Amino acid sequence: MTSSSPSHTTQFCVRRLKVLADTTRLDILRILMQEPKHVGELEMLLEIEQSLLSHHLQVLRREGFVRSTRDGKAVLYHLSPEFRTDSGEAIDLGCCLLSFFDEN
């Protein structure tokens, strides 16, 4: 079986979508689509405890969705470039595009 077979593509897509099957992780990506954020900023915006936020960021980092860089004593998180689209209005999962709509 080649890496571009339909079965491989489906498994690839399912794995990525499983990571995103969590409202907090989706919220993190929605925020990071706009601009990089420090952990403290994410914590305030999401109104969750730092330990829970760290867990979700770890999952997203492990799967390559986000990257982190040191910014002095703080850590700055941003959406990985390979997931960015030219428009900046969607996340390219490699198997489909994920976009967010205003809830208003």
C-alpha atoms as one frame of an Amber mdcrd trajectory, in Angstrom:
protein
   0.000   0.000   0.000   1.385   3.396  -0.973   1.310   6.405   1.277  -1.185
   8.126  -1.023  -3.731   5.316  -0.946  -7.302   6.209   0.090  -6.946   4.134
   3.265  -3.809   6.025   4.322  -5.442   9.370   3.560  -8.519   8.442   5.579
  -6.441   7.314   8.573  -4.387  10.510   8.349  -7.541  12.624   8.351  -9.196
  10.664  11.173  -6.123  11.068  13.396  -6.082  14.833  12.930  -9.818  15.178
  13.420  -9.680  13.111  16.628  -7.179  15.578  18.076  -9.594  18.388  17.235
 -12.630  16.623  18.698 -12.326  18.760  21.814 -13.841  22.211  22.230 -10.855
  23.595  24.146  -8.376  22.524  21.482 -10.589  24.007  18.780 -10.807  27.253
  20.750  -7.010  27.345  21.091  -6.551  26.945  17.328  -9.224  29.551  16.585
  -7.375  32.047  18.786  -3.939  31.189  17.383  -5.220  31.586  13.813  -5.468
  35.306  14.568  -2.075  35.821  16.213   0.452  34.154  18.532  -0.396  34.224
  22.231   1.420  33.700  25.519   0.170  30.993  27.861  -1.202  33.594  30.269
  -3.187  35.263  27.492  -4.674  31.921  26.411  -5.485  31.105  30.025  -7.405
  34.375  30.444  -9.231  34.119  27.120 -10.277  30.514  27.677 -10.897  30.890
  31.413  -9.325  27.520  32.255  -6.655  26.441  34.703  -3.054  26.490  33.570
  -2.602  22.736  34.078  -5.552  21.924  31.799  -4.358  24.431  29.202  -0.868
  22.873  29.316  -2.352  19.443  28.648  -4.249  20.684  25.577  -1.221  22.586
  24.285   0.908  19.461  24.706  -1.547  17.419  22.599  -1.590  20.111  19.901
   2.231  20.377  19.929   2.672  16.606  19.733   0.466  16.476  16.646   2.241
  19.481  15.119  -0.688  21.915  15.178   1.102  24.496  17.319   4.666  25.507
  17.968   6.133  27.278  20.930   9.011  29.708  21.265  10.635  31.287  24.281
   9.851  34.952  24.745  11.961  35.919  27.718  10.548  33.998  30.671   7.259
  33.349  28.865   6.325  30.868  26.152   4.676  32.130  22.980   2.395  29.738
  21.059   1.482  30.029  17.402  -0.253  27.983  14.737   2.289  25.908  12.812
   2.919  27.387   9.339   2.013  24.163   7.500  -1.564  24.499   8.761  -1.996
  28.086   7.593  -3.911  28.879   4.428  -3.200  31.820   2.131  -6.424  33.502
   3.231  -5.714  32.947   6.928  -9.397  32.131   7.397  -9.060  28.341   7.607
  -6.725  25.662   8.899  -5.384  23.268   6.283  -5.504  19.788   7.834  -3.983
  18.206   4.735  -7.193  16.284   4.069  -9.714  19.101   4.453  -9.983  22.728
   5.514 -11.324  23.751   8.907 -12.916  27.177   9.245 -14.782  28.835  12.075
 -17.993  30.819  11.845 -19.079  33.593  14.177 -21.599  32.341  16.689 -23.470
  35.668  16.605
